[in-house]
Amino acid sequence: MGEDLRGRRLPVGALLGSMATVELLSGVTQGYLTPLLPSLGDSLQITASGQTRIYLLSQLAFAIWTPLLAKLGDSFGYRRFLRLSIALVAAGSLIMAIAPSVLTISVGVVLQGAVVGFMPLLIGILRHQAPASRRTGIGLLVGVLTAAVGIGGVVSGSLSERSATLGLWVAVPVAVLAVIAGFLIPDGAPRSGGRIPIVSFALLSLGLAGVVAALSLGADWGWTSGETIGAMSVGVVGLAAWIGVDSASTFPMVDLRMLVHPPVAVISGVTFCLAFSTIGFFGANAVFLGSSPDDSGFGLSYGPRSIALVALALNVFALASSLSTATMLRRLGERQTLALSGALIAASFGSLLLWHSTALQYLSAIALLGIGFGGYQASTRALCVESVPDRETAMAAGINELALSMGAAIGAATVGAILSATSTSAGVTMQSYVWLWCVCAAVALVGAGLGLCYRKGANLS
């Protein structure tokens, strides 16, 4: 049973159901907008550069909201800032749907960026309220999240065929359910108190914003352009200054020992590598599926709806995998489960290297990719908090979320660079995908190797 700090009790099933409803909103929000942007661009006169700026805003919001909401939750209460996060996401979804325009969509994606706080804050509550069900609960939350991303994309894409702006309403009813669920969820551990180090947060935000901007827009700006080098330089200087300030602070934004604590560092490395290989590849996967063998020499000639259904199928396999992760961790062990996820992802790319000419061959590899995807998403999120004190649960989970975001961003940038460097005047070639699959397989194997290095170790105190 989960118990509120004021004595209210909530059955574990109801607790997990309420949390899953919140994560449903997270998945739908992260999956429904991308398929809409091309049609919204035509309907609202949003140029290609305008769509790029919207994408950048969302990535910057993810990077900045993550450490802020994690720190606020650890210091002043997980439930309080979970409810605030849900309210921000709901507000962003509503204003985009009611009055769609370049301005409201830009503001909306910034507010929706608060979804990155859901998982760390929920893990903080789950660790205190139902510690025996923590791994199972995280597997459920990850499964709901991944499935909802696929469902959100399919539903919004289907609605956009009738009206570009109609698809913007997809997140609104789910947001209403999440707001209700937020009032049912009890609180987490007693608050640690303290204060938010404003200077440290500003430097960390500046550093993350610079790095994310360079990675997100480097392909458009040019990797050696002044804009990319300038943004990356600002990011690196900001992060270096943040480390200097935090290391001397009585109230640091992040306990820097956590970044080098072996269990946290290894899990973050696994997350980074496997996010690089999976999330970084998803954009190129859509291009492959949509390409015509007659014109390009590769591909399956799928339309937008079929591509969305393939993404949904991948997420269904990820759901099944994440739901079984707690059992795998118990029966196989932590290291073996982490390594297995990386090995399955590497195997999926190895399969693509050998067999990719028919739908059955390609989709079999995608199924393997989905199983590995769900496995690492659930296992790393479950393990990242097990060697840190309760008072830093959300921040440890937030560090893992940042590792995932950075891995995905650098993976996508690398994929883009490979496709660009190996393309001909006629466009992307089959050789481009051979190089791409080789790189993704190699990075996944590095992640599997790091998984074998995991040791739980002593609790960081």
C-alpha positions as CSV (number, residue, x, y, z in Angstrom):
1,M,0.0,0.0,0.0
2,G,1.2,3.5,-0.7
3,E,0.8,5.9,2.2
4,D,0.5,9.7,2.0
5,L,2.7,11.7,4.4
6,R,-0.6,12.9,6.1
7,G,-1.8,9.3,6.5
8,R,-3.9,8.7,3.3
9,R,-3.3,5.3,1.9
10,L,-3.5,4.2,-1.7
11,P,-3.4,0.6,-2.9
12,V,-0.3,-0.1,-5.0
13,G,-2.5,-0.9,-8.0
14,A,-4.2,2.4,-7.8
15,L,-0.9,4.2,-7.3
16,L,0.7,2.6,-10.4
17,G,-2.5,3.2,-12.4
18,S,-2.5,6.9,-11.5
19,M,1.2,7.2,-12.4
20,A,0.7,5.3,-15.7
21,T,-2.0,7.9,-16.6
22,V,0.5,10.7,-16.0
23,E,3.1,8.9,-18.2
24,L,0.4,8.4,-20.9
25,L,0.3,12.2,-21.2
26,S,4.1,12.3,-21.5
27,G,4.1,9.7,-24.3
28,V,1.3,11.3,-26.3
29,T,2.8,14.8,-25.9
30,Q,6.2,13.6,-27.2
31,G,4.7,11.6,-30.1
32,Y,1.8,13.7,-31.5
33,L,3.4,16.9,-32.7
34,T,6.1,15.8,-35.0
35,P,3.8,14.2,-37.6
36,L,1.7,17.4,-37.6
37,L,4.5,19.9,-38.3
38,P,4.5,19.5,-42.1
39,S,0.8,20.0,-42.4
40,L,0.8,22.7,-39.8
41,G,3.5,24.5,-41.8
42,D,1.1,24.6,-44.8
43,S,-1.9,25.6,-42.8
44,L,-0.3,28.2,-40.5
45,Q,2.4,29.4,-42.9
46,I,5.2,28.1,-40.7
47,T,8.3,28.1,-42.9
48,A,10.9,25.3,-42.8
49,S,13.1,27.4,-40.6
50,G,10.2,28.2,-38.4
51,Q,9.6,24.5,-37.9
52,T,13.2,24.0,-37.1
53,R,13.0,26.7,-34.5
54,I,10.0,25.0,-32.9
55,Y,12.0,21.8,-32.7
56,L,15.0,23.6,-31.2
57,L,12.7,25.3,-28.6
58,S,11.4,21.8,-27.5
59,Q,14.9,20.4,-27.2
60,L,16.1,23.4,-25.1
61,A,13.0,23.1,-22.9
62,F,13.8,19.5,-22.2
63,A,17.4,20.3,-21.3
64,I,16.5,23.1,-18.9
65,W,13.4,21.7,-17.3
66,T,15.1,18.4,-16.4
67,P,17.6,19.5,-13.7
68,L,15.3,22.3,-12.4
69,L,12.3,20.0,-11.8
70,A,14.4,17.3,-10.4
71,K,16.1,19.6,-7.9
72,L,12.8,21.3,-6.9
73,G,11.2,17.8,-6.3
74,D,14.1,16.6,-4.2
75,S,14.1,19.8,-2.2
76,F,10.5,20.8,-1.8
77,G,8.3,17.7,-2.6
78,Y,7.9,15.4,-5.5
79,R,4.1,15.6,-5.6
80,R,4.0,19.4,-5.6
81,F,6.2,19.7,-8.6
82,L,4.7,16.7,-10.4
83,R,1.4,18.6,-10.2
84,L,3.0,21.7,-11.4
85,S,4.6,19.9,-14.3
86,I,1.3,18.3,-15.3
87,A,-0.3,21.7,-15.2
88,L,2.3,23.3,-17.4
89,V,2.0,20.5,-20.0
90,A,-1.8,20.7,-19.9
91,A,-1.7,24.4,-20.4
92,G,0.7,24.2,-23.3
93,S,-1.4,21.5,-25.0
94,L,-4.6,23.6,-24.5
95,I,-3.3,26.9,-25.8
96,M,-1.9,25.2,-28.9
97,A,-5.2,23.5,-29.6
98,I,-7.5,26.5,-28.9
99,A,-5.6,29.1,-30.9
100,P,-3.0,27.5,-33.1
101,S,-0.4,30.0,-34.4
102,V,3.4,30.2,-34.6
103,L,3.4,32.0,-31.2
104,T,1.1,29.6,-29.3
105,I,2.9,26.5,-30.7
106,S,6.2,28.0,-29.7
107,V,5.0,28.8,-26.2
108,G,3.2,25.4,-26.0
109,V,6.3,23.3,-26.8
110,V,8.2,25.1,-24.1
111,L,5.5,24.4,-21.5
112,Q,5.2,20.8,-22.8
113,G,8.9,20.4,-22.1
114,A,8.0,20.0,-18.5
115,V,7.1,16.3,-19.3
116,V,10.8,15.6,-18.7
117,G,10.0,16.1,-15.0
118,F,7.4,13.3,-14.9
119,M,9.6,10.3,-14.7
120,P,12.2,11.6,-12.1
121,L,9.4,12.9,-9.9
122,L,7.3,9.7,-10.2
123,I,10.3,7.6,-9.4
124,G,10.9,9.7,-6.3
125,I,7.4,9.0,-5.1
126,L,7.5,5.3,-6.1
127,R,10.8,4.8,-4.3
128,H,9.2,6.0,-1.0
129,Q,5.6,4.8,-1.4
130,A,6.1,1.3,-2.8
131,P,9.8,0.3,-2.7
132,A,9.0,-3.4,-3.2
133,S,7.2,-2.5,-6.5
134,R,9.7,0.1,-7.7
135,R,11.3,-2.0,-10.6
136,T,7.9,-3.4,-11.7
137,G,6.4,0.1,-11.5
138,I,9.2,1.7,-13.5
139,G,8.8,-1.0,-16.1
140,L,5.1,-0.2,-16.4
141,L,5.7,3.5,-16.6
142,V,8.3,3.1,-19.4
143,G,6.0,0.7,-21.2
144,V,3.1,3.1,-21.1
145,L,5.4,6.0,-22.2
146,T,6.8,4.2,-25.2
147,A,3.5,2.8,-26.4
148,A,1.8,6.2,-26.0
149,V,4.5,7.9,-28.2
150,G,3.5,5.5,-31.0
151,I,-0.2,5.9,-30.4
152,G,0.0,9.7,-30.2
153,G,1.8,9.8,-33.6
154,V,-0.7,7.5,-35.3
155,V,-3.8,9.3,-34.0
156,S,-2.5,12.8,-34.7
157,G,-1.2,11.8,-38.1
158,S,-4.6,10.3,-39.0
159,L,-6.5,13.4,-37.8
160,S,-4.2,15.7,-39.7
161,E,-5.3,14.1,-43.0
162,R,-8.7,15.8,-42.3
163,S,-7.4,19.0,-40.7
164,A,-3.9,20.0,-39.7
165,T,-5.0,21.8,-36.5
166,L,-7.5,19.0,-35.5
167,G,-4.5,16.8,-34.5
168,L,-3.5,19.4,-31.9
169,W,-6.4,18.3,-29.8
170,V,-5.0,14.8,-29.3
171,A,-3.2,15.7,-26.1
172,V,-6.0,17.7,-24.4
173,P,-8.3,14.9,-23.1
174,V,-5.2,13.0,-22.0
175,A,-4.0,16.1,-20.1
176,V,-7.4,16.2,-18.3
177,L,-7.0,12.6,-17.2
178,A,-3.4,13.3,-16.0
179,V,-4.5,16.3,-14.0
180,I,-7.1,14.1,-12.2
181,A,-4.5,11.4,-11.7
182,G,-2.1,14.0,-10.2
183,F,-4.5,14.7,-7.4
184,L,-4.7,10.9,-6.5
185,I,-0.9,10.3,-6.3
186,P,0.5,10.6,-2.7
187,D,3.7,12.4,-1.8
188,G,7.2,11.0,-1.7
189,A,9.9,11.1,0.9
190,P,10.1,14.0,3.4
191,R,11.5,17.1,1.8
192,S,15.2,17.8,2.2
193,G,14.8,21.6,2.1
194,G,17.6,23.9,1.2
195,R,17.4,26.5,-1.6
196,I,17.8,26.6,-5.3
197,P,21.3,27.9,-6.3
198,I,20.2,30.5,-8.9
199,V,23.7,31.1,-10.3
200,S,24.5,27.4,-10.6
201,F,21.2,26.7,-12.3
202,A,21.8,29.6,-14.8
203,L,25.2,28.3,-15.7
204,L,24.0,24.8,-16.1
205,S,21.1,25.9,-18.2
206,L,23.4,28.0,-20.4
207,G,25.8,25.1,-20.8
208,L,23.1,22.6,-21.7
209,A,21.4,25.1,-24.0
210,G,24.6,25.8,-25.9
211,V,25.4,22.1,-26.4
212,V,21.8,21.2,-27.3
213,A,21.5,24.0,-29.8
214,A,24.8,23.0,-31.5
215,L,23.8,19.4,-31.8
216,S,20.2,20.1,-32.8
217,L,21.0,22.7,-35.6
218,G,24.5,21.8,-36.5
219,A,23.4,20.0,-39.6
220,D,21.4,23.0,-40.8
221,W,24.0,25.6,-39.7
222,G,27.0,23.5,-40.9
223,W,29.2,21.7,-38.4
224,T,32.1,24.0,-38.9
225,S,30.0,27.2,-39.1
226,G,30.4,30.1,-36.7
227,E,27.0,29.5,-35.3
228,T,27.7,25.9,-34.4
229,I,31.1,26.5,-33.0
230,G,29.9,29.5,-31.1
231,A,26.9,27.6,-29.5
232,M,29.1,24.7,-28.6
233,S,31.8,27.0,-27.1
234,V,29.2,28.8,-25.0
235,G,27.9,25.4,-23.9
236,V,31.3,24.1,-22.9
237,V,32.2,27.3,-21.1
238,G,28.9,27.3,-19.3
239,L,29.2,23.7,-18.1
240,A,32.8,24.3,-17.0
241,A,31.7,27.4,-15.0
242,W,28.8,25.4,-13.5
243,I,31.2,22.7,-12.3
244,G,33.5,25.3,-10.7
245,V,30.6,27.1,-8.9
246,D,28.8,23.9,-7.8
247,S,32.0,22.3,-6.4
248,A,32.5,25.3,-4.1
249,S,28.9,25.7,-3.1
250,T,27.3,24.8,0.2
251,F,24.0,24.2,-1.7
252,P,25.0,22.8,-5.1
253,M,22.6,22.3,-7.9
254,V,23.9,18.7,-8.3
255,D,26.0,16.7,-5.9
256,L,29.0,16.4,-8.3
257,R,30.1,13.2,-6.6
258,M,27.0,11.7,-8.1
259,L,28.4,12.2,-11.7
260,V,31.5,10.1,-10.9
261,H,29.8,7.6,-8.6
262,P,30.5,4.3,-10.5
263,P,26.9,3.0,-10.5
264,V,25.4,6.3,-11.7
265,A,28.3,6.9,-14.2
266,V,28.0,3.4,-15.7
267,I,24.2,3.6,-16.0
268,S,24.5,7.0,-17.6
269,G,27.0,5.7,-20.1
270,V,24.8,2.7,-21.0
271,T,21.8,5.1,-21.4
272,F,23.8,7.5,-23.6
273,C,25.1,4.7,-25.9
274,L,21.8,2.9,-26.4
275,A,19.9,6.2,-26.9
276,F,22.5,7.1,-29.5
277,S,21.8,3.9,-31.4
278,T,18.1,3.8,-31.1
279,I,16.5,7.2,-30.8
280,G,19.2,8.7,-32.9
281,F,18.3,6.2,-35.7
282,F,14.6,6.7,-35.7
283,G,14.6,9.6,-38.2
284,A,16.7,7.6,-40.7
285,N,14.4,4.6,-40.2
286,A,11.5,6.6,-41.4
287,V,13.4,7.7,-44.5
288,F,14.3,4.1,-45.3
289,L,10.7,3.0,-45.0
290,G,9.5,5.8,-47.2
291,S,12.1,5.3,-49.9
292,S,11.2,3.6,-53.2
293,P,13.5,0.7,-54.3
294,D,12.9,1.7,-57.9
295,D,14.1,5.2,-57.3
296,S,16.7,4.8,-54.5
297,G,17.8,1.2,-54.7
298,F,16.5,0.6,-51.2
299,G,13.4,1.1,-49.0
300,L,9.8,-0.3,-48.7
301,S,7.8,2.6,-50.4
302,Y,5.7,3.1,-47.2
303,G,3.4,6.1,-46.8
304,P,3.1,8.2,-43.7
305,R,0.4,6.1,-42.1
306,S,2.4,2.8,-42.6
307,I,5.5,4.4,-41.3
308,A,3.6,5.5,-38.2
309,L,2.3,1.9,-37.8
310,V,5.8,0.5,-37.9
311,A,6.8,3.0,-35.2
312,L,3.8,1.9,-33.2
313,A,4.8,-1.8,-33.6
314,L,8.3,-1.0,-32.4
315,N,6.8,0.6,-29.3
316,V,4.5,-2.4,-28.7
317,F,7.6,-4.6,-28.6
318,A,9.2,-2.1,-26.3
319,L,6.1,-2.2,-24.0
320,A,6.3,-6.0,-23.7
321,S,10.1,-5.8,-23.0
322,S,9.8,-3.1,-20.4
323,L,7.0,-4.9,-18.6
324,S,9.3,-8.0,-18.2
325,T,12.4,-6.0,-17.1
326,A,11.8,-6.4,-13.4
327,T,11.7,-10.2,-13.9
328,M,14.8,-10.1,-16.0
329,L,16.7,-8.0,-13.5
330,R,15.8,-10.5,-10.8
331,R,16.5,-13.7,-12.7
332,L,19.4,-12.7,-14.9
333,G,21.0,-10.0,-12.7
334,E,21.5,-6.3,-13.4
335,R,24.7,-6.5,-15.5
336,Q,23.4,-9.3,-17.7
337,T,20.1,-7.5,-18.3
338,L,21.8,-4.2,-19.3
339,A,24.2,-6.1,-21.5
340,L,21.4,-8.1,-23.1
341,S,19.6,-4.9,-24.1
342,G,22.7,-3.6,-25.8
343,A,23.4,-6.9,-27.5
344,L,19.8,-7.1,-28.9
345,I,20.1,-3.6,-30.3
346,A,23.4,-4.4,-31.9
347,A,21.9,-7.6,-33.3
348,S,19.1,-5.7,-34.8
349,F,21.5,-3.5,-36.8
350,G,23.6,-6.6,-37.7
351,S,20.4,-8.2,-39.0
352,L,19.7,-5.1,-41.1
353,L,23.2,-5.3,-42.6
354,L,22.5,-8.8,-43.8
355,W,18.7,-8.8,-44.6
356,H,16.8,-5.6,-45.4
357,S,15.2,-6.2,-48.9
358,T,11.8,-7.4,-47.8
359,A,9.2,-6.1,-45.3
360,L,9.5,-9.3,-43.2
361,Q,13.3,-9.0,-42.9
362,Y,13.2,-5.4,-42.0
363,L,10.4,-5.6,-39.5
364,S,12.0,-8.6,-37.8
365,A,15.0,-6.4,-37.1
366,I,12.8,-3.6,-35.9
367,A,11.1,-6.1,-33.5
368,L,14.6,-6.9,-32.0
369,L,15.3,-3.2,-31.8
370,G,12.0,-2.6,-29.9
371,I,12.8,-5.3,-27.4
372,G,16.2,-3.9,-26.7
373,F,14.8,-0.4,-26.6
374,G,12.2,-1.2,-23.9
375,G,14.7,-3.2,-22.0
376,Y,17.3,-0.5,-21.5
377,Q,14.7,2.3,-21.0
378,A,13.3,0.4,-18.1
379,S,16.4,-1.2,-16.6
380,T,18.5,2.0,-16.6
381,R,15.7,4.1,-15.1
382,A,15.2,1.4,-12.3
383,L,18.9,1.1,-11.5
384,C,20.0,4.7,-11.7
385,V,18.5,5.6,-8.3
386,E,19.4,2.5,-6.3
387,S,22.8,3.7,-5.0
388,V,21.9,7.3,-4.2
389,P,20.1,8.5,-1.0
390,D,16.4,9.2,-1.0
391,R,16.9,12.9,-1.0
392,E,18.6,12.8,-4.4
393,T,16.4,10.3,-6.2
394,A,14.9,12.7,-8.7
395,M,18.2,14.3,-9.5
396,A,19.8,10.9,-10.2
397,A,16.9,10.0,-12.4
398,G,17.2,13.4,-14.0
399,I,20.9,12.8,-14.8
400,N,19.8,9.6,-16.5
401,E,17.2,11.5,-18.5
402,L,19.8,14.0,-19.6
403,A,22.1,11.2,-20.7
404,L,19.3,9.8,-22.8
405,S,18.5,13.2,-24.3
406,M,22.2,13.9,-25.1
407,G,22.7,10.4,-26.5
408,A,19.7,10.8,-28.7
409,A,20.8,14.3,-29.9
410,I,24.4,13.3,-30.6
411,G,23.1,10.1,-32.3
412,A,20.8,12.0,-34.5
413,A,23.5,14.5,-35.4
414,T,25.9,11.6,-36.2
415,V,23.3,9.8,-38.3
416,G,22.7,13.1,-40.2
417,A,26.4,13.6,-40.8
418,I,26.8,10.0,-42.0
419,L,23.9,10.3,-44.5
420,S,25.2,13.7,-45.7
421,A,28.8,12.5,-46.1
422,T,28.0,9.3,-48.0
423,S,25.2,10.7,-50.2
424,T,25.6,11.3,-53.9
425,S,24.1,13.9,-56.1
426,A,21.1,11.6,-56.5
427,G,20.6,11.5,-52.7
428,V,21.0,9.0,-49.9
429,T,22.4,5.6,-51.1
430,M,22.3,2.1,-49.7
431,Q,26.0,2.5,-48.8
432,S,24.9,5.3,-46.5
433,Y,22.7,2.9,-44.5
434,V,25.5,0.3,-44.4
435,W,27.7,2.8,-42.7
436,L,24.9,4.0,-40.5
437,W,24.0,0.5,-39.3
438,C,27.6,-0.3,-38.6
439,V,28.1,2.7,-36.4
440,C,24.9,2.1,-34.5
441,A,25.8,-1.5,-33.9
442,A,29.2,-0.6,-32.7
443,V,27.9,2.0,-30.2
444,A,25.3,-0.4,-29.0
445,L,28.1,-3.0,-28.3
446,V,29.9,-0.3,-26.3
447,G,26.8,0.2,-24.3
448,A,26.5,-3.6,-23.7
449,G,30.1,-3.7,-22.6
450,L,29.5,-0.9,-20.1
451,G,26.5,-2.8,-18.8
452,L,28.8,-5.7,-17.9
453,C,30.8,-3.2,-15.8
454,Y,27.9,-2.3,-13.6
455,R,28.3,-2.8,-9.9
456,K,25.6,-1.6,-7.5
457,G,28.2,-0.4,-4.9
458,A,27.6,1.4,-1.6
459,N,24.9,4.0,-1.2
460,L,26.3,7.5,-1.9
461,S,25.9,9.5,1.3
